[in-house]
Amino acid sequence: MSVDFIDLPQLLSARGTVRLPGSKSISNRVLLLAALAEGETEVRDLLLSDDTARMLDALRTLGVGVEPGAGNDFRISGVAGRFPVRTSELFLGNAGTAFRPLTAVLALAGGHYRLAGVARMHERPIGDLVDALRQLGADISYLGSTGFPPLAIRPPALLPGRVVSVRGDVSSQFLTGLLMALPLLGVETSVEVIGELISRPYVEITLASMARFGVQVRRDGWRRFTVPADSGYRSPGVVHVEGDASSASYFLALGAIGGGPLRVEGVGLNSIQGDVRFTEALTAMGAQVTSGDNWIEASAPVAGTGTLRGISLDCNHIPDAAMTLATTALFAVGPTTLRNIASWRVKETDRIAAMATELRKLGVRVEAGDDFIRVYPPGAGQFLHPAAIDTYDDHRIAMCFSLAALGTPLRINDPQSVGKTFPDYFARFAEVSRGVPVIAIDGTSASGKGTIATRVAQALGWHYLDSGALYRLTALAAGRAGIGVDDETGVAAIAADLDVVFAGASIMLSGEEVSDAIRSEEISAAASRVAALPAVRAALLFRQRAFRRPPGLVADGRDMASVVFPDALTKIFLTASVEMRAWRRHKQLIEKGMAASIAALSLDLRERDERDSQRSVAPMQQSADAELLDTTNLTIETAVAQVLDWVNKVPKVG
């Protein structure tokens, strides 16, 4: 099921243990090498994600035997370098780790193939790889824009025994694809890298993976790589996929910012993945990092040494994990500059531009150029702004920005993008993080919600949200704009753009004090109708959640416990007899100099109860996990004491 967004509460801390999914880079390399090898390979702990699904589908289409085993294990029947299917069309989504190597392998395999992907894949350059393959006699045509997918591949007129050249400063996947394909030629072939080779750790993964399948590549530094004659892939029998070091970076940073200790399992500092060196950057920022053979753990700086500090770093050695530093920088003292990151621009999206745009939504200063980004954290006394983060169908942007929840409530749009590498990321994130606590108080009209919630908030020193005021304000603003309360689209637009400031007992609407104006019976009735409109409730959802700030929040309103804050620490449902509620409402109105009739108020409350309990959106009803409190015969002080008693009995987490 598609999910449009996920709202993350502001977090107080993070600690625990996370078992990492398999590395995407290793998973797709191992799958392709196992397919090309002689013999059967049991691949264990494979990453199950969009990218690996694309590779598995492609291999099946090409006639490779793929047999699922238990859990994340697969048995791959190798084809010894010759795919049984010689003509096919492959759709590879936005999986660069599948598209680039398959392009190289199929270009030398001797068949007719078409390779395509999603629109973004067709914007990612592949011309340098195609040019290098053509030096070997490959027959590749562009089916769209020159230099970009989709591609048509026909049997090559091979020119073996050559030295081919490829640019190294756009994507390391070009060199990776070439190296993985060259053993198909059977003769010694060398690759010379033109320009600086970026993302070198991923080439290391390629060389290590090829070695596991029996092909040793000779190299002269980072300039020349030679695949010996008569090289051929042979199955090692069983291959274990390491946990993903890039994914580890989010949780290690979470531990460094949120206190920790937070441990990731499945990868250690002896990993073949270059992104484990992310720990060096965290250490330079002041975090505490420890590790073992198959785990790494991060915590906040040692007590007394201050917070994390900004750094300036050449990120060529951690191209993907470096993105995590851009959001970690929000919690450091001083700016952080990430250099040598030009490769970000040709990934799933232009990551430099995207990161700069979304970071600015949080209210921070950002500078960016062709190959760098510089992030300035909030100044003294300043805070991150609540924001809705767009993810550009890029899994790493979605995961990077989750860290910002340690400083502000946050909405992540299109969260399912994490399926590319870490499908259950947000569930695992929630398991090791502790959000700002919430007490949700609901109940019938005039049962004391506002008064009791206010007193509880004062007693605890927490923030208070009168959600009903937001609906009253929406009704008032809609009326002033000439929009009827039954015009769902019009009222929702008003709700989304409310210019509201809450300051103690004062409520300002577009700069005007309206605390008394929104308490009239006319506005109360209009607010009840407005609150029944689904589009209005949706428009106000994130605005309400943004009130969740340290040290805690007491929120009163119809769906606080069921929809807005379903994870509330304590849930209370208030009720009272209609007669007592009418008397209380009458007393409030008389004190404000407003004429009122107890009989009329009683009738209105009965009708409102019926309407509120029957409406399809957020009906008035007690949540199954809410405490019921009848306030008919209770003083305010007694009711508040009872609520605080329930709060104190709830076990504290973290």
C-alpha positions, 0 to 999 in steps of 0.5 A, a space after each residue: 500500500 502506498 503511503 504519502 507521508 510519515 510524521 516523525 515526532 521530535 525525539 528526546 533520545 536514541 539507544 538500542 541495537 539494530 540488525 542491518 539489512 544486507 549491503 545493496 552494493 554487495 548484493 547486486 554484485 554477488 547476484 550477477 557474479 553468481 549468475 556468470 559463474 560456473 556452478 551453483 552459489 548459495 547467497 545468504 543474507 541478501 538484501 531484499 529491496 527494490 534494487 535487488 528485486 530488479 536484478 533478480 527479475 533480470 537474471 530470471 528473464 535471462 534464463 538464470 536459475 534463481 531459487 529462493 531459500 529460507 529467509 534472505 537466502 537464494 540459490 543461483 545456478 550459474 550459466 558459466 558466462 553465457 545466458 540461455 536467453 539471447 533476446 529480451 527486454 529488461 526493466 531495471 527501475 532506478 537501480 544503478 547497481 543493476 543497470 550499469 553492470 548489466 549493460 557491460 555484461 550484456 554488451 559482451 554476451 552476444 545477444 539482442 537486449 533492450 534495457 530501460 528504467 524509470 524516468 530518473 534512470 533515463 536522466 542518469 548518464 551512461 555515455 562514458 560506459 558505452 564509449 568504453 564498451 564500444 572500444 571493445 567492439 560493443 554494438 550499443 544504441 541509444 533509444 532516447 537522448 544520446 548518453 543516457 538510457 534506454 539502450 539497445 544492445 546487439 551482438 558485438 564485433 569483439 576486438 579483444 586484447 586491448 587497453 580501453 579507457 573510461 572516465 572515473 570522475 562521473 560514476 565508479 559504476 562505469 569502471 565496476 561494470 567494465 571490470 565485471 564484464 571483462 572476464 567474458 572475453 577470455 583474453 587479457 584486457 586493461 582499463 585505464 581510468 581518465 581523470 580522478 576516480 571517485 567513489 573508490 571504496 565501491 571499486 574496492 567492493 567490486 575487486 573483492 567480490 570478483 576475487 571471491 568468484 576466482 578472478 584476481 584483477 591486477 592494478 596499478 594504483 587507481 589508474 590501470 586495472 588488468 583482467 588476466 587472460 583465461 579469467 572465469 568466474 567459479 562459484 565459491 559455494 556459499 557467499 554471505 552478504 555483509 550488512 549495509 555500511 551506508 545504512 549503518 551511518 544513519 543509526 550511528 549518527 542517531 546514537 551520536 546525536 541522541 545520546 546512545 549507545 546505539 549499536 549496529 550489527 552485521 558489519 564491523 570496521 574490517 568490512 570491505 565496504 568503504 562507508 565504514 569509514 563514516 565512523 572516522 568522520 563521527 569521531 572527528 566530530 567528537 562522537 564516541 565509537 567502538 566496534 567489534 568483528 561484526 558490530 559498531 556502536 556510537 554514542 554522544 561525546 563524553 560528558 563534559 566535552 560539549 556537543 558534536 563539532 562541525 568538520 571540513 571533510 573530503 568525502 571521496 572515500 564515503 560517497 553515500 554515507 557522506 550524505 548522513 553528515 549533512 543532517 548530522 551537521 544540524 546538531 554540531 557546533 560550527 559549520 560542516 563542509 563536505 567536499 569532493 561530492 560531485 557524484 551526488 549530482 548523478 545519483 537517484 536525484 541531484 543530491 546536492 541540490 535536493 539536500 540544500 533545498 530540504 535543509 533550508 526548509 528547516 530554517 538553516 543556512 546552506 551553501 552549495 556548489 558543483 562538488 560541495 555543500 556547507 551546512 550551518 547549524 542553528 545559532 544559539 537560542 534558535 531551533 530547527 523549523 518543523 517541515 515537510 521534507 520531499 524525498 525525490 524518490 531517493 531512499 537516502 534523502 528519506 533516511 538522512 532527514 529522519 535524523 532531523 527529528 532529534 531537533 523538530 517534528 518532521 514530515 517525510 513525504 514518500 517514505 516508501 522510497 526507502 524500499 530501495 535499500 531498507 524497506 523497514 527502515 522507519 519501523 527500526 528507527 522507531 524501535 531505537 528512538 524515544 519521542 517527546 511524551 504526549 498526554 491526550 485528553 478527549 471527552 464530551 463538550 464541556 466535560 472539562 477537557 481544556 481546563 484539566 489539560 491546561 492544569 496538567 500541562 502547568 503541573 508538569 511544565 509541559 506544552 499545551 495544545 487546545 486542538 479545538 481552538 484550531 478548528 474554532 480559528 478555522 471556522 472564524 477565518 472561513 467566515 471572515 473570508 466568506 467561505 461556508 462551513 460546508 465548503 470542504 475544499 475552501 475551508 481546508 485551504 483556510 486551515 492549511 494557511 492559518 496565520 496563528 500565534 499561541 502565546 499563553 492565554 492569548 491567541 492571535 489570528 492574522 495579528 488580531 487577538 481572538 481569544 474571546 471571539 472563538 469562544 462564542 456559541 456561533 463559532 462553537 457550532 461552526 467549529 463542530 461542523 468544520 471539524 467533521 470535514 476530512 480535508 480540514 482534519 488532514 490539513 491540520 494534522 501536521 500543524 497539531 503534531 508540530 506542537 510536540 516539543 520537549 519536555 512534553 505535550 498535553 493535547 486535548 481534542 477529539 482525535 488526539 489519542 486515536 489519530 494525531 498522537 496514537 502513541 500518546 504516553 497516557 490517554 484520558 477520556 472525560 465525561 459528565 452529565 449533560 446537566 452539569 456540562 450545561 451548568 458549566 457552559 452557562 457559568 462561563 458565558 455569564 462570566 463573559 457577559 454573554 446571555 445564555 439559557 441552561 435549557 437551550 445549552 442542554 438541548 444543544 449539548 445533547 444534539 452535539 453529542 449525537 452529531 459528534 458520536 455519529 460522524 464518520 470522521 473522528 467520532 466522539 468515543 473512548 479509545 480502548 486504551 484510554 482511562 475514563 474519568 467522570 467529572 460530574 462530581 469532581 472538582 478541577 483539583 481532584 480531576 487533575 490529581 487523578 490524571 497526574 496519578 495515571 501519568 506517574 504510573 506509566 513506565 518511562 521508556 529510555 
